[in-house]
Amino acid sequence: MGPDDFDFQAEVLDGWASAAHEVGALSFADTTAWLTRRRGAVAAGLSSLSVGHVDFFAMPSATR
């Protein structure tokens, strides 16, 4: 996601901040400060996000 994807970046960042707060990874104040900084970068066109994942399939090699 590049600087032109303002709305999508904002939604992703909101979700990450909410999740971090819900699991207790950050205090409300720290979460708010982080989100404020990131929203500022998005608004200024200085933010990009790269989100990835890896799929894998594990199958037992033998039955018991």
N, C-alpha and C positions, 0 to 999 in steps of 0.2 A: 504494500500500500504506500503510495507516495503522497506528497504534499497536497495533491488535488483531491485526495480521498478524505477530506475533512470529516464528514459525517460518519463514515465507517470507522475511521480511527477513533473518533470520540466515543462511539459505542463500544469498541473493543477495550479502550482504556477504562471506561466506566465499569465494564464487566470485570476486568482484572482488579480494579480497586475494590469493588464490592466483594469479590472472592477473597482477597487478601485480608480484608477487614473481618469477614465472616469466620475465617479459620483462625483468626487471632495472630496472623503473621505480622501485622502492623497495628499500631494504635490508630484511633480515629484521626488524631492530629497529624500523624505521619502519613496516613493514607491521603488525607485532604491536601497536605502540602505537596506530595508526589503528584497527585492528580492535577493540582493547580499548575505546577511546573510543566507537566506534559501537555495539558490543554493549551497553555501559552505557546508552547513550541508548535503545536498543530495549527493554532490560529495564525502564527507568524509564517507558516509554510516551511518550517524547519524540521518537521518530523516525518519519519517514514517508519513503517513497521514491517517486519518479516515474521510470519507465523508459519511454522512447519510441523510436520509430524512424520512418524515412521510407522508403517503397517507391518505387522508380522503375523505369521501363522505358525503355531507350534502343535505338532502332532506326535503322540507317543510312538516310539519306534517298535514297541512290542506290547502285547496285551498281558495282563496278569492272570 
